[in-house]
Amino acid sequence: MTQRQLNVTPLKASQTSNKSKFLNSTNLVKHIDITAMPGIVALVESFAHLAYSSRDLHRAADIYDRMLRDTGCGVILTLAGSVVSAGMKKVFVDLVRNNMVDAIVSTGANIIDQDFFEALGFRHYIADEQLKSGLYDNELRDHAIDRIYDTLIDEEELRVCDETTKIVFDELEPGAYSSRQLINALGEYLERNGGPKCDDSLIYECYKRGVPIFVPAFSDCSAGFGLIAHAAARGDQPRTIWDGGKDFYELTQLKMKVDDTGIFMVGGGVPKNFTQDIVVAAEVLGMDAPMHKYAIQVTVADVRDGALSSSTLKEASSWGKVSTTFEQMVYSEATLALPLIAGYAYHKQGWKARKSRRWNQVLDQTPAAV
């Protein structure tokens, strides 16, 4: 797949030279493999006898393991921030492969700009230490390189990602789609084109296994550029449209079909609130839905500022969203806590008795809201 084939608007010549100064194969982000680390269990279990965040992390890991052993419980993973580019992609893929998650709610950056981006054959790069200061950002811009704190990405390649989403949207029958349906179409596109051009892809794995991915702020990523380019090309003609209300309705349908649910939240933001709110939404639709039975959240947000990312799970209970019997906040940066919690649950093997729910297929057979 080339820039010429996709008709991507070219950047200035000065922006495309000497990129190897910053982007080269010696500084690729390498995704962590929790399946190869059985020692995580002993480490996390030792945390039970410590204090502060380590003890909180142990309890969160234990709750996730309980969630998985409760075979009647549907598990929803929520992702905020840029954790795929940070090297966490294989963690999420392994959770999907082993039926440790039944649905995903995420920011668009993780799913489109980072996972789909890598599935197209592109990569993320480690930035040299001095680049984190911001003093060299103008030079990075001169080379069409984008910085995500201490990670780099090629802007030209990202524009290919934008354009590829447009191609997928152009191929769909005009109409209103949930983000789940649009992301599933991206998975189908990868399938038709020989699969992902990398070792692991979350979109592709979910497509194969029927695991729905929702992006409740779908236009806030490469897919947003694809949508506006598609709309501009169609003009007044019928076109593909993202329907955010359909997102909410579909995820609520899952809550109404499965009484017991658990949520594993990485970060906060829109994915967190969107997922917690399906309990209230089910009640709006006439069902006396039980609160999420299990809930854990990994965040560095300050609880004192009133922001959504920092609102505690106990606070969510006051809204009727989360039960307080099995809930735990872990105040830690995600790339530290996530591999420990997920790796602990993986090697404890409480997920062995779980079966694939294939919720994508369930939703495809559910009549849309009138």
Stockholm file with secondary structure:
# STOCKHOLM 1.0

chainA/1-370         MTQRQLNVTPLKASQTSNKSKFLNSTNLVKHIDITAMPGIVALVESFAHLAYSSRDLHRAADIYDRMLRDTGCGVILTLAGSVVSAGMKKVFVDLVRNNMVDAIVSTGANIIDQDFFEALGFRHYIADEQLKSGLYDNELRDHAIDRIYDTLIDEEELRVCDETTKIVFDELEPGAYSSRQLINALGEYLERNGGPKCDDSLIYECYKRGVPIFVPAFSDCSAGFGLIAHAAARGDQPRTIWDGGKDFYELTQLKMKVDDTGIFMVGGGVPKNFTQDIVVAAEVLGMDAPMHKYAIQVTVADVRDGALSSSTLKEASSWGKVSTTFEQMVYSEATLALPLIAGYAYHKQGWKARKSRRWNQVLDQTPAAV
#=GR chainA/1-370 SS CCHHHHTCCCCCGGGSSSGGGTCCGGGBCCCCCGGGCTTHHHHHHHGGGSCHHHHHHHHHHHHHHHHHHCTTCEEEEEECSSCIIIIIHHHHHHHHHTTSCSEEEECHIIIIIIIIHHHTTCCCEECCGGGGGSTTHHHHHHTTEEEETTEEEEHHHHHHHHHHHHHHHHHSCSEEECHHHHHHHHHHHHHHTTSCSSSCCHHHHHHHHTCCEECTTTTSSHHHHHHHHHHHHHTTSCCEEECHHHHHHHHHHHHHHCSCEEEEEESCHHHHHHHHTHHHHHHHTTCCCCCEEEEEEEECCCGGGCCGGGCCHHHHHHTTSEEEEEEEEEESCHHHHHHHHHHHHHHHTTTTTCCCCCHHHHHHTSCCCC
#=GC SS_cons         CCHHHHTCCCCCGGGSSSGGGTCCGGGBCCCCCGGGCTTHHHHHHHGGGSCHHHHHHHHHHHHHHHHHHCTTCEEEEEECSSCIIIIIHHHHHHHHHTTSCSEEEECHIIIIIIIIHHHTTCCCEECCGGGGGSTTHHHHHHTTEEEETTEEEEHHHHHHHHHHHHHHHHHSCSEEECHHHHHHHHHHHHHHTTSCSSSCCHHHHHHHHTCCEECTTTTSSHHHHHHHHHHHHHTTSCCEEECHHHHHHHHHHHHHHCSCEEEEEESCHHHHHHHHTHHHHHHHTTCCCCCEEEEEEEECCCGGGCCGGGCCHHHHHHTTSEEEEEEEEEESCHHHHHHHHHHHHHHHTTTTTCCCCCHHHHHHTSCCCC
//
